[in-house]
Amino acid sequence: MGNPIDQQTFLARARARFGDRYDYSEIVYKSFKTPIKIRCREHPVRLIAITPERHLVTTGGCKYCLRQLRGQLPDDGTLGGEC
């Protein structure tokens, strides 16, 4: 098993991936698999409860940002761009 990920490591990885998109000031970090509460800066409607692990491997957890992202996909179902 790998080394446990502490709060500082998680925050460094999250900021490297998402920049300033999420507010992490209200988290109470216990472990990588214990849910935390974060806030999307673009849609600060409510706190997002998500595990640090899931936050780093998904689009972040904001359902409003996800809806916008899905709305940007072309009608043919591709992700767009050239291969």
N, C-alpha and C positions, 0 to 999 in steps of 0.2 A: 504494500500500500504506500502511496505517496505521502509526502510531508503534509501536515495540516496547514490549511491556508488561514492566516490570521487576518484581522481587519485591515491592517495597513496594506498587505499584499492584495487583498480583494479590492480595496479602493484604488490602488495603483492600476490594476488590470481594468477595472470598470472605467476609470477616467481615460485610460489609453484607448479603450474601445469606443466609448460614447462621448468623450469630451465633457462638455458642460451641460449635456442634455438632461441629466437627472440630478436632483438634490439629495445628497446622502446625509444631511445634517441630523436627521431624526432616527437614524438606524441604531439599534441595540444589537450588536454583533455577538452571536454566541458560537456559531459554527457555520461551515460552508453549506450545510444542508438544513439549517434552521431558518425559517422565513424572517425577512427583515421588511421594513417599510421604507419605501423611497417615494419621491415625488417627481413627476415629469415637469420640467420647467416650461414647456410649451403648453401643456394641458394640466395645470395645477388643481384640477377639480377635486381630486381625492388622492389619498395615499395608495400606493400600489404594494400589496403584500406578495413577495416573491422570494424564493431562496437565492442566495448569492450565486450558487451554481447555475441555476436556470437563467438568472439575469444575464450572465456572461455568455450563454450559448444561444440565446434567442434575440429577438429584436429589441429586447429591453424590458418589456412588460406593460407598456402603456397601450391600452386597447385603442385609444384615439389615434395614436401615431400609426398603429398597425392598420387601422381602417384607411388612413391617408395613403400608406404605402401600397395597400392592395388596390386602391383607386388609381394608382399610377401605372399599374401593369397594362400592357397592350391587350386588346380584345382577343388576340389569338392565343393567349395563355402563356406566351414566352416571356422571359424576363427582359427582353429587349437587348440592344447592344449587339456588337459584332463579335463573332467567335474567331 
